Amino acid sequence: MHMTENWYVVYTIPRWEKKVAQLLIDRGFTNYCPLNKVEKKWSDRTKIVEEPLFKGYVFVQVEEERKWDVKNVQGVINYVHWLGKPATVPQVQIDTIKKFMQEYQQV
């Protein structure tokens, strides 16, 4: 029997979003960390860097029975909760964010 996979949101250690996304991939978890291209200026140069659109958060898609394995991934602090339970995010909202990110390069 195939369990449905829900999308959840996890809090990460500050500035660990991309690292957490990679660690989740390494552990076999589907995740989404939308990145925004931002121009950074230093005294000697300007560079385009990719920063997380949602600072401190990564979306993760996981089956109910593996949900708690995600909390063992380094850099994951906890799930975002709603009404006392880890909040789920509908697939349509993930798709909307992906579509938006494709249409707008710099948010």
C-alpha positions in Angstrom: 0.0 0.0 0.0 1.4 3.4 -1.0 1.1 6.1 1.6 0.4 9.6 0.3 3.3 12.1 0.6 2.4 15.4 2.1 4.4 18.6 1.8 5.5 20.1 5.1 7.6 23.1 6.1 10.6 22.8 8.4 12.5 25.5 10.3 16.2 25.4 9.6 19.2 26.8 11.5 19.7 30.4 10.2 21.4 30.5 6.8 21.3 26.7 6.5 18.5 26.4 4.0 20.6 25.3 1.0 22.7 23.0 3.2 19.5 21.4 4.7 18.0 21.0 1.2 21.1 19.1 0.1 21.2 16.9 3.3 17.5 16.1 2.7 18.3 15.0 -0.9 21.3 12.9 0.5 18.8 11.1 2.8 16.3 10.5 0.0 13.8 13.2 0.8 12.1 15.3 -1.9 12.3 18.9 -0.9 11.9 22.4 -2.4 14.0 25.4 -1.4 13.1 28.2 -3.8 16.1 30.4 -4.5 16.0 34.1 -5.5 18.8 35.7 -7.4 20.1 38.7 -5.5 22.7 41.2 -6.5 25.3 41.6 -3.7 27.6 44.6 -3.7 31.0 44.7 -1.9 33.5 47.5 -2.0 35.5 45.8 -4.8 32.8 43.9 -6.8 29.2 43.0 -7.4 28.0 39.4 -7.6 24.7 37.6 -8.2 24.0 35.1 -5.4 21.2 32.8 -4.8 19.4 33.3 -1.5 16.4 31.4 -0.2 13.1 33.0 -0.9 11.8 32.0 2.5 14.6 32.6 5.0 14.8 29.8 7.6 12.4 27.4 5.9 12.5 24.4 3.5 9.5 22.5 2.1 9.8 18.8 2.4 7.6 16.0 0.9 7.5 12.9 3.0 5.3 9.9 3.8 3.6 10.0 7.2 5.6 7.0 8.5 9.0 8.7 7.7 7.9 12.2 8.8 9.9 12.1 12.0 13.1 10.9 10.2 13.3 14.5 8.8 13.9 15.9 12.2 17.1 13.9 12.5 18.6 15.7 9.5 21.3 18.1 10.6 20.2 21.7 10.4 16.4 20.9 10.8 15.1 22.5 13.9 11.4 21.5 13.7 8.3 21.4 11.6 6.2 24.5 11.3 3.1 23.6 13.3 -0.6 24.6 12.9 -3.2 23.7 15.5 -0.7 21.5 17.3 0.4 19.4 14.4 3.0 19.7 11.6 1.3 21.9 9.0 0.8 20.5 5.5 1.1 22.5 2.4 -1.2 21.6 -0.6 0.7 20.6 -3.8 -1.1 23.4 -5.6 0.6 26.0 -3.4 4.1 24.4 -4.1 3.2 24.4 -7.9 2.2 28.1 -7.6 5.5 29.1 -6.0 7.4 27.1 -8.6 5.5 28.8 -11.4 6.1 32.2 -9.9 9.8 31.6 -9.5 10.0 30.6 -13.2 8.2 33.8 -14.3 10.1 36.2 -12.1 13.9 35.9 -11.9 14.5 38.5 -9.2 11.8 38.6 -6.6 
